[in-house]
Amino acid sequence: MFVSIRGRVLINVEALNMTESVGNYVKHRRVPVISPTTYATYFVPAISGESIAHGFQEVLAGEAKKKGLPVCKLCEKGIFLKSTNENVFKGAFGQNPPKDDFEFEKTVIGNCLVEDVGGFLYAHGGRNVKRTSNFYTGYMIPTKESLENVVIEPQLHSRYALGTPSDIMKEQGQMIYYVELSSAVYTFSFDLDTRYVGKATFVCDKAGEDVVNDRKERIETTLEAMQRFLIEFAFGAKKTRFLPIVEWESLVIAVSDDVWTVPSPFSGNYIEKTEKKKEKVNYNTKLFVYPKDGEFEEVVANAIEEAKSRL
């Protein structure tokens, strides 16, 4: 079963994905984007796929713990080092890494739903064991219509108060700093392929073999995490003091029996393109469209229930 999600979301006054700081100046992430009408290149604000993936995996870890499903010691804390090397493996699972590659992947999958769904790469001592993520996401960028009008503006802030007693603040009493903010209509994309959840993938002659006995519950929990993730917009940095104003403009969720992706939301007619694609290519595909099919939360919930019904 394959779930594909594409949407457009208006985000005002956001600092969801920052990069380096230069002195007291904190920069927003920028990426080059080519206009499909003029072929001019614009450097625009963006939110990375890594940021989105981190947020989803945090939600997934929380949902797994609620359901009593296994999550390793690091992933449950939102530290997604994910079996990078021998020391990380020991810290996460409290044991030495198995010598056999199949047993290694089986151990990780069996003891951590986050690494089962989100993949891992063990690279230590010349040995590599890789599990590709079962979910896919990418950069959020401004839509085609808003591309030429997006700006990034630094905002002045200050810490501490003037007149602070010298025994408390021995240097300056006030520190100024700048944080770049942006507002834009962003694209959003997220896909989930449940084919290999709970199954081995790395060793060729073992690929596709079940290595857990709770595969259905794992997929259901992943779908529930996806629902919460979308409704709560559960990703991004600097939310404690730069909580953005978020409003979904549109969303399409496609639930299919095989790989079937919703067309890019970069162009405004992506919903129409999606419906036309379904007429020509259909793997028992069912579409859930916001705002056409109801309120945002209702559309997401109905899509997740449809996905669960196919397990």
Helices and strands as residue ranges (DSSP letters): E 2-14, E 18-22, E 25-28, E 30-34, E 41-45, H 49-67, G 75-77, H 86-93, H 101-111, H 113-118, E 120-124, E 127-131, E 135-137, G 144-149, E 152-159, E 175-193, G 204-206, H 215-232, E 245-256, H 270-280, E 286-290, H 296-309
